Amino acid sequence: MQNTPIVQEFLELVKLPVHSKDERAIADVVKKKLEEIGFSVAEDGTAEKVGGNTGNLIARLPGKRNIPTILFSAHLDRVRNPGKITPVFDEENGVIKSDGTTILAADDVSGLVSIMDGVRRLKASGKPHGDLEVVFSVCEEMAVIGAKELNFPELKAKFGYVLDCPGRIGRIVKQAPTKCKIIVTVKGIKAHAGNEPEKGLNAIKVAAHALAQMPEGRISPNVTSNFGMIKGGAGTNVVCDEVVITGEARGTDDKELEEYLQQVRKIFEETAQKFNTTIDVSVTTLYHTFNVPEDSEVIETVKKALKKQDIEGFCQKGGGGSDGNHYNRHGIPTVVLALGYSKNHTNAEQIIVEDLEKAGKLVEDIISGVYEKYSGWVT
């Protein structure tokens, strides 16, 4: 297995102690790297808004005039981890994995290094290019709250690519769902469980009654739901007087999603009436769905770039959110690209080295392809 520059940089960055709301260590390193490449880099005020210590990094590299600006994006944070990651080369299978005690953080260090490697390749080749914008966001793993705080009118990109997706290189996620967070507070009546239980109302029982009737899982081809957390009770000797249920619903069809949410509200309302109590249902939209047409410029451009490496690009619908949801919401057509990693968010996470190296070349070819299209210049 070749220890190429992109692999070396990947190994360097995954070892840094990084968490959501604590991206300082990696932000300082990649800011310096971007500046060495030639980018001007600014950090926005997102840290204060999300309660973290780091803002989103927005980097710009000027190019030739009259060429559309392209956006490349990845995120700095990673899911919960002990802060010490030990990557391991699996020479036989051509992968880098963790030592099995932590995540690997290929999600999304692979995106960071692919973008930087691609631009370095471009500059080393001497090929001309248009303006480039790069955003390295914070708190993506916390319901994509970092990119939500970007000052989108300042971005000039005509279209963009988020490098943050499991799967083999060539996978293009063109559609992703809206995600709603559901918090339900179920009220009961506190009473001593031994002396006067008949005076109490067990909020756990009330919550269970509602959840037993609740459609959950895959509601339709376009909508999913999960009530994954429940908290309540102070002890077995006290009738529980409050339960908080936390769930989510996702949908690529907002009308269907709202119909499901209305069903959720109705079931809890009817349950409250049945037990003569109060149930509060709060629904918050965390990000919005998008669906980029397959014949759009952003997809045609990346498919053409993939073909330069004899890779057939293919489009799929994704089930999770990314910074791409926010870019599309604010008028920048954006798709999400796979980088060769798998089993992210688990201790079995790994990345195929060949795909990682191809991802850097892909970034270079996307940039060159846009320049060739709009300038008539041919390599």
PyMOL commands that set and color helices and strands:
alter all, ss='L'
color gray80, all
select helices_A, chain A and resi 5-14+24-37+46-50+106-125+147-149+152-154+197-199+203-213+254-275+297-307+323-329+353-375
alter helices_A, ss='H'
color red, helices_A
select strands_A, chain A and resi 40-43+57-61+70-75+87-90+95-98+132-137+159-163+171-176+178-187+217-218+223-232+242-251+279-287+290-291+314-317+334-337+341-342+350-352
alter strands_A, ss='S'
color yellow, strands_A
deselect
rebuild
show_as cartoon
